[in-house]
Amino acid sequence: MSMLFIHHVIGDLTVGKPDLMELYDSDTLEVAARVISASPEASTVVLRRSPESGVMARDDRFVGLINPLEILGFLARNCPDGDHLQRENLMKVATVKQVVVPDQGSLKEIDPGTRLIDALEMMKQGVKRLIVRKSGSWRGFSKRFSVIYNGKWLKNNATSSNPTTPTSTSSTPKSLATTSEGKFCSLSREDIVRFLIGCLGALAPIPLTSISSLGAVSTNFAFVEGSSPALEAVTKMPLDPCAVAVAEMAPDGTQKIIGDISAYKLWKCDYSSAAWALANLSAAQFVIGSDENGSGEITVPIPDITPVDDGTPSVAPGVSPKKRFSSRSIGFFNNRVDGINIGAASLTRGRSMYRGRSAPLTCKRDSSLAAVMAQVLSHRATHVWVTDGDTLVGIVGYVEIIDAVTKRAAPSTS
């Protein structure tokens, strides 16, 4: 099995990977939201601009990673009662530097000829993204990865864009291909696991072993009660994986998971609407709605206010109505919500709060490692919650998967 890790190099995984998108700590949150939405994963690399005078050390270019929840938490804390326009204006003036948590250790630049076993060890020690130079001199790619990437057919290299094409403005995602240092791409732990799931035969018998037997179930996870403010989840959010369980407490002190608040579920959200929900709803209201077949609607407690219809329009002439909160806008189910008018004094009685993809991704203790890997990759998730009956007992993320896969791989050089 060790031959799989030693005889493959990290360059085997880079064919078809898009160029690394430029996002600087001096860019606005509005730019960050667009870059995250266009990124292959629900977070993106933050870089530091080179000074006009002087030379910056290679590692000093890296600041860390930014994800949607960090932006939402910032908006919810700084504009909890503001309207949609105020939150959008805040995103236009606030910078990434005000939000991102500096973590240079989460990023590491490596050569495409680095052995896979060495790259896996880096990720086990806390590296989340590998920055790899897409060197034209490197030709060591495996054929199996040269046709498609994430289900998208690669374009012929001969039809690639002309390097003399003018670069885009600072308000749109850019690529490090525009720099003098050449083209780069980033490899995440998802890319590594996607490679490994294609080599299950070489990993036998580990893929068919239960996650509990492999010690892949982590009990170090964060949770909030459903009645707690949704914003509390952001204060408890661990860095890896970026997820907090929303649970109901049983009399015996155990937790029953009813949903989760995580970065990957809010990957392509409407930040203004989601920030309002994060600041004003409970954790249960934020994640629970109806599942995708339309069942399980919840209602919101509303004060006894009798609406008075005096024949006057609800919105003054020439004034746009306030934006309505919907599950579509915060990245959940594609149904628009009725009955909520953001900033209004009351909500329509008896209408559902919103319809959400509330069911968390779960597995059992005796689930095989291969099954969990397939779950994570098929949902483009960062983690799977582990349950025993209805009780939440742990979490499996990419680090646990990589650690389980490599546990019996002797890093021999022979």
VEXDREN-2710 file (C-alpha; in Angstrom, 1 decimal):
% VEXDREN-2710
k/r/px/py/pz
1/MET/0.0/0.0/0.0
2/SER/2.9/2.4/0.7
3/MET/3.9/2.2/-2.9
4/LEU/0.7/4.2/-3.8
5/PHE/1.9/7.1/-1.7
6/ILE/5.5/7.0/-2.6
7/HIS/5.3/6.5/-6.4
8/HIS/2.7/9.2/-6.9
9/VAL/3.6/12.9/-6.7
10/ILE/1.5/15.9/-6.0
11/GLY/1.7/16.9/-9.7
12/ASP/-0.5/14.0/-10.5
13/LEU/-3.4/15.8/-8.9
14/THR/-3.0/19.2/-10.6
15/VAL/-4.1/18.5/-14.1
16/GLY/-7.3/20.4/-14.8
17/LYS/-7.2/22.4/-11.6
18/PRO/-8.1/26.0/-12.2
19/ASP/-5.5/28.7/-11.6
20/LEU/-5.3/30.1/-8.0
21/MET/-7.7/33.0/-7.7
22/GLU/-6.2/36.2/-6.3
23/LEU/-7.8/37.6/-3.2
24/TYR/-5.8/40.2/-1.2
25/ASP/-6.3/41.2/2.4
26/SER/-6.8/44.8/1.2
27/ASP/-9.8/43.8/-1.1
28/THR/-13.3/44.4/0.1
29/LEU/-15.7/41.8/1.4
30/GLU/-17.8/42.3/-1.7
31/VAL/-14.9/41.1/-3.8
32/ALA/-14.3/38.2/-1.3
33/ALA/-17.9/37.0/-1.7
34/ARG/-17.5/36.8/-5.5
35/VAL/-14.1/35.0/-5.3
36/ILE/-15.5/32.5/-2.8
37/SER/-18.5/31.8/-5.0
38/ALA/-16.2/31.2/-8.0
39/SER/-13.8/29.0/-6.0
40/PRO/-13.8/25.2/-6.3
41/GLU/-14.2/25.0/-2.5
42/ALA/-16.2/27.0/0.1
43/SER/-13.2/29.0/1.2
44/THR/-10.4/30.7/-0.6
45/VAL/-6.8/31.7/-0.1
46/VAL/-6.0/35.2/1.1
47/LEU/-2.7/36.8/-0.1
48/ARG/-0.7/39.8/1.0
49/ARG/0.3/42.3/-1.7
50/SER/4.0/42.7/-2.3
51/PRO/5.3/46.1/-1.1
52/GLU/6.2/48.6/-3.8
53/SER/9.8/48.7/-2.5
54/GLY/11.6/45.7/-1.1
55/VAL/11.2/42.0/-1.5
56/MET/8.6/39.9/0.4
57/ALA/9.6/36.5/1.6
58/ARG/7.8/33.7/-0.2
59/ASP/5.8/32.5/2.8
60/ASP/4.9/36.0/3.8
61/ARG/2.6/36.3/0.8
62/PHE/0.1/34.0/2.5
63/VAL/-2.3/35.3/5.1
64/GLY/-4.7/32.4/5.5
65/LEU/-8.1/31.2/4.3
66/ILE/-11.5/33.0/4.4
67/ASN/-14.9/31.3/4.3
68/PRO/-18.5/32.6/4.1
69/LEU/-19.2/32.2/7.9
70/GLU/-16.4/34.6/8.8
71/ILE/-18.0/37.2/6.5
72/LEU/-21.5/36.5/7.8
73/GLY/-20.4/36.7/11.4
74/PHE/-18.7/40.1/10.8
75/LEU/-21.9/41.5/9.1
76/ALA/-24.2/40.1/11.8
77/ARG/-22.2/41.6/14.6
78/ASN/-21.6/45.0/13.0
79/CYS/-25.0/45.5/11.4
80/PRO/-27.5/43.3/13.3
81/ASP/-30.6/45.6/12.9
82/GLY/-29.6/47.3/9.7
83/ASP/-31.5/46.9/6.4
84/HIS/-30.4/45.2/3.3
85/LEU/-28.8/48.3/1.8
86/GLN/-26.7/49.0/5.0
87/ARG/-25.3/45.5/4.9
88/GLU/-24.4/45.7/1.3
89/ASN/-22.7/49.1/1.8
90/LEU/-20.7/47.6/4.7
91/MET/-19.4/44.8/2.4
92/LYS/-18.3/47.5/-0.1
93/VAL/-16.1/49.3/2.5
94/ALA/-15.0/46.6/4.9
95/THR/-11.8/44.8/3.9
96/VAL/-10.8/41.2/4.1
97/LYS/-8.1/42.1/6.6
98/GLN/-10.8/43.0/9.1
99/VAL/-12.3/39.5/8.9
100/VAL/-9.7/36.9/8.0
101/VAL/-8.0/35.0/10.8
102/PRO/-4.3/35.0/9.9
103/ASP/-3.0/31.5/9.7
104/GLN/0.1/31.1/7.5
105/GLY/0.4/27.5/8.6
106/SER/-2.7/26.5/6.8
107/LEU/-1.0/27.3/3.4
108/LYS/2.2/25.9/2.0
109/GLU/3.8/26.2/-1.4
110/ILE/5.3/22.9/-2.6
111/ASP/6.9/21.6/-5.8
112/PRO/4.8/19.5/-8.1
113/GLY/7.4/16.7/-7.7
114/THR/6.7/16.4/-4.0
115/ARG/5.7/12.8/-3.0
116/LEU/2.1/12.2/-2.2
117/ILE/3.1/10.7/1.2
118/ASP/4.9/13.9/2.1
119/ALA/2.0/16.1/1.1
120/LEU/-0.4/13.9/3.2
121/GLU/1.9/14.3/6.2
122/MET/1.8/18.1/5.8
123/MET/-2.0/18.0/5.8
124/LYS/-2.1/15.8/8.9
125/GLN/0.0/18.5/10.6
126/GLY/-2.5/21.3/9.8
127/VAL/-1.9/22.4/6.2
128/LYS/-5.2/23.0/4.5
129/ARG/-4.1/24.1/1.1
130/LEU/-1.1/23.2/-0.9
131/ILE/0.0/25.9/-3.4
132/VAL/1.5/24.2/-6.4
133/ARG/3.3/25.8/-9.3
134/LYS/1.8/24.7/-12.6
135/SER/5.2/24.5/-14.3
136/GLY/5.3/23.9/-18.0
137/SER/8.4/21.7/-17.6
138/TRP/6.5/19.3/-15.4
139/ARG/5.2/16.2/-17.3
140/GLY/4.7/13.7/-14.6
141/PHE/0.9/13.6/-14.7
142/SER/-1.1/10.4/-14.5
143/LYS/-3.2/9.7/-17.5
144/ARG/-6.3/9.0/-15.3
145/PHE/-6.4/12.6/-14.2
146/SER/-5.8/14.2/-17.6
147/VAL/-9.4/14.1/-19.0
148/ILE/-11.8/15.5/-16.5
149/TYR/-11.7/17.3/-13.2
150/ASN/-14.8/17.4/-11.0
151/GLY/-16.9/16.2/-13.9
152/LYS/-15.9/19.0/-16.3
153/TRP/-14.1/18.2/-19.6
154/LEU/-10.8/20.0/-19.9
155/LYS/-10.2/22.3/-22.8
156/ASN/-7.5/21.7/-25.2
157/ASN/-4.3/23.5/-24.2
158/ALA/-4.0/24.9/-27.7
159/THR/-7.2/26.8/-27.1
160/SER/-6.2/28.4/-23.8
161/SER/-6.5/32.1/-23.4
162/ASN/-3.8/34.3/-24.8
163/PRO/-1.4/35.4/-22.1
164/THR/-1.4/38.9/-23.5
165/THR/-5.1/39.3/-22.8
166/PRO/-5.6/42.3/-20.5
167/THR/-6.2/41.4/-16.9
168/SER/-9.5/42.1/-15.1
169/THR/-10.1/44.9/-12.7
170/SER/-9.6/44.6/-9.0
171/SER/-13.4/44.0/-8.4
172/THR/-13.3/40.7/-10.2
173/PRO/-11.6/37.4/-9.4
174/LYS/-8.1/37.2/-10.9
175/SER/-5.5/34.5/-11.1
176/LEU/-1.9/34.3/-10.0
177/ALA/-1.2/33.4/-13.6
178/THR/-1.0/37.2/-14.2
179/THR/2.0/37.5/-11.9
180/SER/5.6/37.2/-13.0
181/GLU/6.1/34.0/-11.0
182/GLY/4.0/31.9/-13.3
183/LYS/0.8/29.9/-12.8
184/PHE/-0.3/28.3/-9.5
185/CYS/-3.1/26.2/-8.3
186/SER/-4.3/25.1/-4.9
187/LEU/-4.9/21.6/-3.8
188/SER/-7.3/21.1/-0.9
189/ARG/-7.8/18.0/1.3
190/GLU/-10.9/17.3/-0.8
191/ASP/-8.7/16.9/-3.9
192/ILE/-6.5/14.5/-2.0
193/VAL/-9.5/12.4/-0.8
194/ARG/-10.9/12.5/-4.3
195/PHE/-7.7/11.0/-5.6
196/LEU/-7.7/8.3/-2.8
197/ILE/-11.2/7.1/-3.5
198/GLY/-10.1/6.2/-7.0
199/CYS/-7.4/3.9/-5.5
200/LEU/-9.5/2.0/-3.0
201/GLY/-8.2/-1.3/-4.3
202/ALA/-4.6/-0.4/-3.4
203/LEU/-5.8/0.7/0.0
204/ALA/-7.5/-2.6/1.0
205/PRO/-8.6/-3.6/3.5
206/ILE/-8.8/-0.1/5.1
207/PRO/-11.7/1.3/3.0
208/LEU/-14.0/-1.5/4.1
209/THR/-13.1/-1.1/7.8
210/SER/-15.5/0.8/10.1
211/ILE/-14.5/4.3/11.0
212/SER/-14.7/3.4/14.7
213/SER/-12.3/0.6/14.3
214/LEU/-9.9/2.9/12.5
215/GLY/-10.2/5.6/15.2
216/ALA/-11.5/8.1/12.7
217/VAL/-14.3/9.4/14.9
218/SER/-13.4/12.7/16.5
219/THR/-15.3/13.6/19.7
220/ASN/-13.8/17.1/19.6
221/PHE/-16.7/18.9/18.0
222/ALA/-18.7/22.1/18.8
223/PHE/-22.5/22.3/19.2
224/VAL/-25.2/24.8/20.2
225/GLU/-28.7/24.2/21.5
226/GLY/-31.5/24.9/19.0
227/SER/-32.9/27.6/21.2
228/SER/-29.6/29.6/21.3
229/PRO/-29.0/32.5/19.1
230/ALA/-27.7/31.5/15.7
231/LEU/-24.8/34.0/16.1
232/GLU/-23.6/32.0/19.1
233/ALA/-22.5/29.3/16.6
234/VAL/-20.1/31.7/15.0
235/THR/-18.4/32.3/18.4
236/LYS/-18.0/28.6/18.9
237/MET/-16.9/27.8/15.4
238/PRO/-13.8/25.6/15.2
239/LEU/-11.3/26.3/12.4
240/ASP/-11.3/22.7/11.3
241/PRO/-13.8/21.7/10.2
242/CYS/-15.7/24.9/10.1
243/ALA/-18.9/23.5/11.4
244/VAL/-21.1/23.6/14.6
245/ALA/-23.9/21.1/15.3
246/VAL/-27.3/22.4/16.2
247/ALA/-28.8/20.0/18.7
248/GLU/-31.6/19.3/21.1
249/MET/-30.5/18.4/24.6
250/ALA/-32.0/15.2/26.0
251/PRO/-32.6/14.8/29.8
252/ASP/-29.6/12.6/30.1
253/GLY/-27.3/15.3/28.7
254/THR/-26.8/13.8/25.3
255/GLN/-27.4/15.8/22.1
256/LYS/-29.7/15.0/19.2
257/ILE/-28.5/16.7/16.1
258/ILE/-31.1/18.6/14.1
259/GLY/-28.9/20.5/11.7
260/ASP/-25.6/22.3/11.4
261/ILE/-24.2/25.7/10.7
262/SER/-21.2/25.3/8.5
263/ALA/-19.2/27.1/5.8
264/TYR/-19.9/24.6/3.0
265/LYS/-23.7/24.9/3.4
266/LEU/-23.4/28.7/2.9
267/TRP/-20.9/28.5/0.1
268/LYS/-23.0/30.5/-2.5
269/CYS/-25.4/32.4/-0.2
270/ASP/-26.8/35.9/-0.3
271/TYR/-24.6/37.4/2.4
272/SER/-27.0/40.2/3.3
273/SER/-30.0/37.9/3.9
274/ALA/-28.0/35.2/5.6
275/ALA/-26.3/37.8/7.9
276/TRP/-29.8/39.1/9.0
277/ALA/-30.9/35.6/9.7
278/LEU/-27.7/34.9/11.7
279/ALA/-28.2/38.0/13.8
280/ASN/-31.9/37.7/14.4
281/LEU/-32.9/34.0/14.5
282/SER/-32.3/31.1/16.8
283/ALA/-30.0/28.3/15.7
284/ALA/-33.0/26.0/15.1
285/GLN/-34.8/28.6/13.1
286/PHE/-31.7/29.1/11.0
287/VAL/-31.3/25.5/10.1
288/ILE/-34.8/23.9/10.3
289/GLY/-37.5/24.4/7.7
290/SER/-38.8/21.8/5.6
291/ASP/-36.8/19.1/3.9
292/GLU/-36.7/18.8/0.1
293/ASN/-40.1/17.0/-0.2
294/GLY/-41.8/19.9/1.6
295/SER/-42.5/18.3/4.9
296/GLY/-41.6/19.5/8.4
297/GLU/-42.4/23.2/8.2
298/ILE/-41.9/25.2/11.3
299/THR/-43.6/28.4/12.5
300/VAL/-42.3/31.5/14.2
301/PRO/-43.7/32.8/17.4
302/ILE/-45.3/36.2/16.7
303/PRO/-46.8/38.8/18.9
304/ASP/-50.6/39.3/18.9
305/ILE/-50.9/42.1/16.4
306/THR/-54.0/42.5/14.4
307/PRO/-53.3/43.8/10.9
308/VAL/-55.3/46.8/9.9
309/ASP/-56.2/47.2/6.3
310/ASP/-57.0/50.8/5.8
311/GLY/-56.7/50.7/2.0
312/THR/-53.3/52.4/1.9
313/PRO/-50.4/50.8/0.1
314/SER/-47.8/49.1/2.4
315/VAL/-45.0/50.8/0.6
316/ALA/-44.8/54.5/-0.2
317/PRO/-44.9/55.4/-3.9
318/GLY/-41.4/55.4/-5.3
319/VAL/-39.9/53.4/-2.5
320/SER/-38.7/49.9/-3.2
321/PRO/-40.1/47.2/-0.8
322/LYS/-37.7/45.8/1.7
323/LYS/-35.9/42.6/0.7
324/ARG/-37.5/39.4/1.9
325/PHE/-35.6/36.8/3.7
326/SER/-35.6/33.4/1.9
327/SER/-34.0/30.1/2.1
328/ARG/-32.9/30.5/-1.5
329/SER/-30.8/33.5/-0.5
330/ILE/-28.9/31.8/2.3
331/GLY/-28.1/28.8/0.2
332/PHE/-30.7/26.3/1.3
333/PHE/-33.7/24.9/-0.7
334/ASN/-34.9/26.6/-3.9
335/ASN/-38.3/27.8/-2.6
336/ARG/-39.0/31.4/-1.8
337/VAL/-40.3/32.2/1.6
338/ASP/-43.7/33.8/2.2
339/GLY/-44.5/35.7/5.3
340/ILE/-41.3/37.5/6.2
341/ASN/-40.5/41.1/5.6
342/ILE/-37.1/42.0/6.9
343/GLY/-37.3/44.9/9.2
344/ALA/-41.1/44.7/9.5
345/ALA/-42.7/44.9/12.9
346/SER/-44.5/41.6/12.5
347/LEU/-44.6/38.4/10.5
348/THR/-47.5/36.7/8.9
349/ARG/-49.1/34.4/11.4
350/GLY/-48.8/30.7/10.7
351/ARG/-46.5/30.8/7.7
352/SER/-43.4/28.8/7.5
353/MET/-40.2/30.6/8.6
354/TYR/-38.2/29.3/5.6
355/ARG/-37.5/26.0/3.8
356/GLY/-34.1/24.7/4.5
357/ARG/-31.9/21.8/3.7
358/SER/-32.0/21.0/7.4
359/ALA/-31.0/17.4/7.4
360/PRO/-27.4/17.2/8.4
361/LEU/-25.0/14.7/6.8
362/THR/-24.7/11.8/9.2
363/CYS/-23.2/8.3/9.4
364/LYS/-23.0/5.5/12.0
365/ARG/-20.1/4.3/14.0
366/ASP/-20.0/1.1/12.0
367/SER/-20.0/2.9/8.6
368/SER/-17.1/2.0/6.4
369/LEU/-14.4/4.5/5.6
370/ALA/-15.2/4.2/1.9
371/ALA/-18.8/5.0/2.5
372/VAL/-17.9/8.1/4.5
373/MET/-15.5/9.2/1.8
374/ALA/-18.2/8.8/-0.8
375/GLN/-20.6/10.8/1.4
376/VAL/-18.2/13.7/1.8
377/LEU/-17.3/13.9/-1.8
378/SER/-20.7/13.5/-3.3
379/HIS/-22.1/16.3/-1.1
380/ARG/-18.9/18.5/-1.5
381/ALA/-19.0/18.6/2.3
382/THR/-16.1/19.1/4.7
383/HIS/-17.4/16.7/7.4
384/VAL/-19.9/14.0/8.4
385/TRP/-21.6/13.9/11.8
386/VAL/-21.5/10.5/13.5
387/THR/-24.6/9.3/15.4
388/ASP/-25.5/6.4/17.6
389/GLY/-29.2/6.1/17.2
390/ASP/-30.4/9.7/17.6
391/THR/-27.4/10.7/19.7
392/LEU/-24.6/12.8/18.3
393/VAL/-21.3/11.1/19.2
394/GLY/-18.6/12.6/16.9
395/ILE/-17.5/14.0/13.6
396/VAL/-15.4/12.8/10.7
397/GLY/-13.6/15.4/8.7
398/TYR/-10.9/15.3/6.0
399/VAL/-8.1/15.1/8.6
400/GLU/-9.6/12.0/10.2
401/ILE/-10.0/10.4/6.7
402/ILE/-6.4/11.1/5.7
403/ASP/-5.1/10.0/9.0
404/ALA/-7.1/6.7/8.8
405/VAL/-5.9/6.0/5.2
406/THR/-2.2/6.6/6.0
407/LYS/-2.1/5.0/9.4
408/ARG/-0.7/1.7/8.1
409/ALA/1.3/3.2/5.3
410/ALA/4.9/2.9/6.1
411/PRO/6.8/5.9/4.5
412/SER/9.5/3.6/3.2
413/THR/11.9/5.0/0.5
414/SER/12.4/1.7/-1.1
END
